[in-house]
Amino acid sequence: MNERKKLRAIMAGKRLVLMPGAYDALSARIIEAEGFQALVAGGYAGVGSMLAQADMGQSNMRDYADHYARICAAVELPVYVDADTGFGGVNNVRQMVRAFEAAGVAGLFISDQVFPNRCGYLPGKQIVPVEQMLAKVKAALDARRDPDLFIAARTDAAGVEGIESAIARCQLFMDAGADMAKPMGVDTIADIKRVLREVGGPHMATLSQAAGPKARSLEELEAAGVCSATFPSVALFAAAQAVRNVLRTLKRGNSLAPCQEQLIPLDDYYELVGLKPLLEREESYD
């Protein structure tokens, strides 16, 4: 079963699958090594790692396609990615789908925000008329070469116009043929159950550090019928904290010795980055 079929199986399943977020190829490799079944790669972590900036839509489609291609090449897991607003009109959406598909992604989602897209948890969001978003959804579906590529439509209407508007939009997205419709910011168990009941299709919960602390247990999400839970920024925040801690230790002690226990062992690192097979490949050509 290839990665796209694996993602579709996850989205059709009855068990909650945890999907951590990768911010680069190395973090993706760590996610795979720790035994997760799939991962996500989003704009929040991508802009943070590539530009050291908050996600307010500063990157572009080509940068994302290259970024996602490196992540996909590093693992043999389904990679579900953020396509922002599709980076323009229907022709831009078509180019994006072809580029992301060539990069190897298993699935993607498009947002109905105005361009430039910003993190769904930041203030100041605006959404486009629903007719514009429906045109993008249809263009994305028409553009995919592999019918197993999972294409979802996300709306930020809940934070702008309320949950009623978000549900109405999601219903239209599903009618247009989207594989999933996601109302961003609809996070309570009661609201998630309502979305599952009124929108249909699979539901993916988002547990992002950008949302701040929220009291939702994974058991509650699974019992509600959620098929997957994403943690799009958990690795980014973990890495930033770990790097900051070791550098503070280095500066404070003016010595590397106190830092050693905070560093991954050399053998573990080489196993993670595949040094042995690289050396064996070199020797095979000598």
C-alpha positions as CSV (number, residue, x, y, z in Angstrom):
1,M,0.0,0.0,0.0
2,N,1.5,3.3,-1.0
3,E,1.5,6.4,1.2
4,R,-1.6,8.0,-0.3
5,K,-3.6,4.8,0.2
6,K,-2.3,4.6,3.8
7,L,-3.5,8.2,4.5
8,R,-6.9,7.3,3.0
9,A,-7.1,4.2,5.2
10,I,-6.3,6.4,8.3
11,M,-9.0,8.9,7.4
12,A,-11.5,6.1,6.9
13,G,-10.6,4.4,10.1
14,K,-12.3,4.2,13.5
15,R,-9.2,4.5,15.6
16,L,-7.6,7.8,16.5
17,V,-4.2,8.1,14.7
18,L,-1.7,10.6,16.0
19,M,0.1,12.7,13.4
20,P,2.9,14.9,14.7
21,G,4.1,17.9,12.7
22,A,7.5,18.0,11.0
23,Y,9.3,21.3,10.5
24,D,12.0,19.8,8.3
25,A,13.4,16.5,7.0
26,L,15.2,15.6,10.2
27,S,12.2,16.1,12.4
28,A,10.2,14.0,10.0
29,R,12.8,11.2,10.2
30,I,12.5,11.3,14.0
31,I,8.7,11.1,13.9
32,E,9.1,8.0,11.7
33,A,11.7,6.5,13.9
34,E,9.4,6.8,16.9
35,G,6.8,4.7,15.2
36,F,4.1,7.1,14.1
37,Q,1.9,6.1,11.2
38,A,1.8,9.5,9.5
39,L,2.8,13.1,9.9
40,V,1.8,16.6,9.0
41,A,3.8,19.5,7.6
42,G,2.2,22.9,7.9
43,G,2.8,26.6,7.2
44,Y,3.3,27.5,10.9
45,A,6.2,25.2,11.3
46,G,7.5,25.7,7.8
47,V,7.7,29.5,8.1
48,G,9.1,29.2,11.6
49,S,11.9,26.9,10.4
50,M,12.6,28.4,7.0
51,L,12.3,32.1,7.9
52,A,12.3,32.3,11.7
53,Q,9.1,34.2,11.5
54,A,5.5,33.9,12.6
55,D,3.1,32.4,10.0
56,M,1.5,35.3,8.1
57,G,1.7,33.9,4.6
58,Q,5.2,35.1,3.8
59,S,6.3,32.0,1.9
60,N,5.4,31.0,-1.6
61,M,4.3,27.9,-3.5
62,R,7.7,26.9,-4.9
63,D,9.4,27.2,-1.5
64,Y,6.7,25.0,0.1
65,A,7.0,22.5,-2.7
66,D,10.7,22.2,-2.2
67,H,10.3,22.1,1.6
68,Y,7.6,19.3,1.4
69,A,9.7,17.4,-1.1
70,R,12.6,17.2,1.3
71,I,10.3,16.0,4.1
72,C,8.6,13.4,1.9
73,A,12.0,12.1,0.6
74,A,13.2,11.6,4.2
75,V,10.4,9.2,5.3
76,E,8.2,6.4,4.1
77,L,5.1,7.8,5.8
78,P,2.0,9.6,4.5
79,V,2.7,13.3,4.7
80,Y,-0.3,15.6,4.9
81,V,0.5,19.3,4.1
82,D,-0.8,22.8,4.3
83,A,-1.5,24.5,0.9
84,D,-2.5,27.9,2.4
85,T,-5.0,29.5,0.1
86,G,-3.8,27.7,-3.0
87,F,-1.4,30.7,-3.6
88,G,-3.8,32.5,-5.9
89,G,-6.7,31.8,-8.3
90,V,-7.7,28.6,-9.9
91,N,-4.7,28.4,-12.2
92,N,-2.4,28.9,-9.2
93,V,-4.3,26.1,-7.4
94,R,-3.7,23.8,-10.3
95,Q,0.0,24.5,-10.3
96,M,0.2,24.0,-6.6
97,V,-1.6,20.6,-6.7
98,R,0.7,19.4,-9.5
99,A,3.8,20.6,-7.7
100,F,2.8,19.2,-4.3
101,E,1.8,15.9,-5.9
102,A,5.2,15.7,-7.6
103,A,6.8,16.4,-4.2
104,G,5.3,13.2,-2.9
105,V,2.6,14.5,-0.5
106,A,-0.2,12.1,0.4
107,G,-2.7,14.8,1.0
108,L,-3.2,18.6,1.3
109,F,-5.7,21.1,2.5
110,I,-6.7,24.5,1.1
111,S,-8.0,27.4,3.2
112,D,-10.7,29.9,2.4
113,Q,-8.8,32.9,3.8
114,V,-7.9,35.9,1.7
115,F,-4.3,36.0,0.4
116,P,-1.9,36.1,2.1
117,N,-3.0,33.4,4.4
118,R,-2.1,33.5,8.1
119,C,-2.1,31.0,11.0
120,G,-5.7,30.2,11.8
121,Y,-5.1,31.0,15.5
122,L,-3.9,34.6,14.8
123,P,-6.2,37.6,14.8
124,G,-7.0,39.6,11.7
125,K,-8.3,36.7,9.5
126,Q,-10.6,37.4,6.5
127,I,-12.3,34.9,4.3
128,V,-13.1,34.9,0.6
129,P,-16.7,34.6,-0.8
130,V,-17.7,30.9,-0.7
131,E,-18.0,30.9,-4.5
132,Q,-14.3,31.7,-4.8
133,M,-13.4,28.8,-2.5
134,L,-15.6,26.4,-4.3
135,A,-13.9,27.2,-7.5
136,K,-10.5,26.5,-5.9
137,V,-11.7,23.2,-4.5
138,K,-13.0,22.1,-7.9
139,A,-9.8,23.2,-9.6
140,A,-7.7,21.2,-7.1
141,L,-9.8,18.1,-7.6
142,D,-9.5,18.4,-11.4
143,A,-5.7,19.0,-11.2
144,R,-4.7,15.9,-9.3
145,R,-3.3,13.1,-11.4
146,D,-3.4,10.5,-8.7
147,P,-7.0,9.9,-7.6
148,D,-5.7,8.7,-4.2
149,L,-4.2,12.2,-3.4
150,F,-6.3,13.4,-0.4
151,I,-7.7,16.9,-0.9
152,A,-9.3,18.7,2.0
153,A,-10.9,22.1,2.2
154,R,-10.6,24.2,5.4
155,T,-12.6,27.1,6.4
156,D,-11.8,29.9,8.9
157,A,-15.4,31.1,8.9
158,A,-15.9,30.0,12.6
159,G,-13.6,32.7,13.8
160,V,-15.0,35.4,11.5
161,E,-18.7,34.7,11.0
162,G,-19.4,31.9,13.6
163,I,-19.9,28.2,13.6
164,E,-23.1,28.2,11.6
165,S,-21.3,29.8,8.6
166,A,-18.4,27.4,9.0
167,I,-20.7,24.3,8.9
168,A,-22.6,25.7,5.9
169,R,-19.3,26.2,4.0
170,C,-18.1,22.7,4.9
171,Q,-21.3,21.2,3.6
172,L,-20.7,23.0,0.3
173,F,-17.1,21.8,0.1
174,M,-18.2,18.2,0.6
175,D,-20.9,18.6,-2.1
176,A,-18.2,19.9,-4.4
177,G,-16.2,16.6,-3.9
178,A,-13.6,17.4,-1.2
179,D,-12.4,14.4,0.6
180,M,-12.7,16.3,3.9
181,A,-14.1,19.6,5.1
182,K,-12.4,21.1,8.2
183,P,-13.9,24.0,10.2
184,M,-10.8,25.6,11.8
185,G,-11.2,26.6,15.4
186,V,-14.2,24.3,16.1
187,D,-12.5,22.5,18.9
188,T,-14.9,21.5,21.6
189,I,-16.2,18.0,21.8
190,A,-19.8,19.1,21.4
191,D,-19.0,21.2,18.3
192,I,-16.9,18.4,16.8
193,K,-19.8,15.9,17.2
194,R,-22.0,18.5,15.5
195,V,-19.6,18.8,12.6
196,L,-19.4,15.0,12.2
197,R,-23.2,14.8,12.3
198,E,-24.0,17.7,9.9
199,V,-21.0,17.8,7.6
200,G,-20.1,14.1,7.3
201,G,-16.8,12.7,6.1
202,P,-13.8,12.2,8.3
203,H,-12.7,14.7,11.0
204,M,-9.2,15.7,11.8
205,A,-8.6,17.4,15.2
206,T,-5.9,20.1,15.4
207,L,-3.9,20.3,18.6
208,S,-1.6,23.2,18.0
209,Q,0.7,25.1,20.4
210,A,-0.6,28.2,18.6
211,A,-4.0,27.6,20.1
212,G,-2.8,27.8,23.6
213,P,-3.7,25.2,26.3
214,K,-7.0,23.4,25.7
215,A,-8.5,20.7,27.8
216,R,-9.3,18.0,25.2
217,S,-8.2,14.4,25.9
218,L,-7.3,12.1,23.0
219,E,-9.8,9.5,24.5
220,E,-12.6,12.1,24.2
221,L,-11.7,12.8,20.6
222,E,-11.6,9.2,19.7
223,A,-14.9,8.5,21.4
224,A,-16.5,11.4,19.5
225,G,-15.5,9.8,16.2
226,V,-12.4,11.7,15.3
227,C,-10.1,9.7,13.0
228,S,-6.8,11.6,13.5
229,A,-5.3,14.2,15.7
230,T,-2.5,16.5,14.4
231,F,0.2,18.2,16.4
232,P,1.5,20.6,13.8
233,S,3.9,22.6,15.9
234,V,4.9,20.1,18.7
235,A,8.3,19.2,17.2
236,L,9.1,22.9,16.3
237,F,8.4,24.0,19.9
238,A,10.3,21.1,21.3
239,A,13.3,21.8,19.1
240,A,13.3,25.5,19.9
241,Q,13.2,24.8,23.6
242,A,15.9,22.2,23.5
243,V,18.3,24.3,21.4
244,R,17.7,27.3,23.6
245,N,18.4,25.3,26.8
246,V,21.7,23.8,25.6
247,L,23.0,27.1,24.3
248,R,22.2,28.8,27.6
249,T,24.0,26.0,29.4
250,L,27.0,26.4,27.1
251,K,27.1,30.2,27.6
252,R,26.6,30.0,31.3
253,G,29.2,27.4,32.0
254,N,31.6,28.4,29.2
255,S,32.1,24.7,28.7
256,L,30.7,21.9,26.5
257,A,30.8,19.3,29.2
258,P,27.6,20.3,31.0
259,C,25.8,20.2,27.6
260,Q,26.6,16.5,26.8
261,E,23.6,15.1,28.6
262,Q,21.3,17.3,26.5
263,L,22.7,16.1,23.2
264,I,21.7,13.1,21.2
265,P,24.4,10.4,21.3
266,L,26.6,10.3,18.2
267,D,25.7,6.7,17.3
268,D,22.0,7.5,17.7
269,Y,22.4,10.5,15.4
270,Y,24.3,8.5,12.7
271,E,21.6,5.8,12.9
272,L,18.9,8.5,12.4
273,V,20.6,10.1,9.4
274,G,21.5,6.7,7.8
275,L,25.3,7.0,7.9
276,K,25.9,3.2,7.6
277,P,23.9,2.7,4.3
278,L,25.6,5.8,2.8
279,L,29.0,4.3,3.6
280,E,28.0,0.9,2.2
281,R,26.8,2.5,-1.0
282,E,30.1,4.3,-1.4
283,E,32.0,1.0,-0.9
284,S,29.8,-0.8,-3.4
285,Y,30.9,1.5,-6.2
286,D,34.7,1.3,-5.3
